[in-house]
């Protein structure tokens, strides 16, 4: 762990659960989720339930959520941080949402009325492949062929954090402030001037690594190492993929300026690739 780090990284398993995953600190999760929910469905209170869920039979696959909560009105909330892009990410989100649906089933006569279910994904990557949208937040509901909402009790909310680029001076809403915290917390040395509300005062004190016990520091260091190792693997794979594209473009005889434009590699790097591989 960098000795200069003052605050915990919320994208680590330890950091996320330390900040948002315990009953004494649930006000942070409530405040954050309320920035994402519609006005008519704000959370008054919630309780944490077990994060590991099994299917209906021993042969069914299990699901392990980062956080799983139930609102005062019975609404269900799955909240997860996703560190790296993975195959079938959307399929996984849909699959996970079936567990809070199934667990609402009642024995005997039942009218099949279900509570609202929200799946919230805080993503440390962009997943909207082939789409040029600059929106950080994507809200997905079940719609018909006319684009009208067919069923409004199942909602997926994704936050693509790499797209959030507001500076501290541009922060206006509570939504902006929470996203700024998620993206910049581990790189800050002091609480930003725009985040002076009482809830952030308590939040930053909880996030300060110096306040951790020896056991918490050890657990955080393990979690941070895993996070950084994963990011290094992803970044390396991405870079290798870019180089492969550049090599194919070189072999096709495309101009260096064109290759640089579409891969982001410098002309010097492209020249080096050309010498080493052609």
ABEGO torsion letter per residue (X at the ends): XBAABABBBAABAAAAAAAAABAAAAAAAAAAAAAABBAAABBABBBBBBABBBBABAABBBBBBABBBBBAAGBBBBBBBBABBBBGAAAAAAAAAAAAAAAABBBEBBAGBBBBBBBBBBBABBABBGBABABABBBBBBBBAAGBBABAABBBBBBBAAABABBAAABABAAAAAAAAAAAAAABABBBAABABAAAAAAAAAABAAABBAAAAAAAAAAAAAAAAAAAAAAAAAAAAAAAAAAAAAAAGBBAAAAAAAAGBBAAAAAAAAAAAX
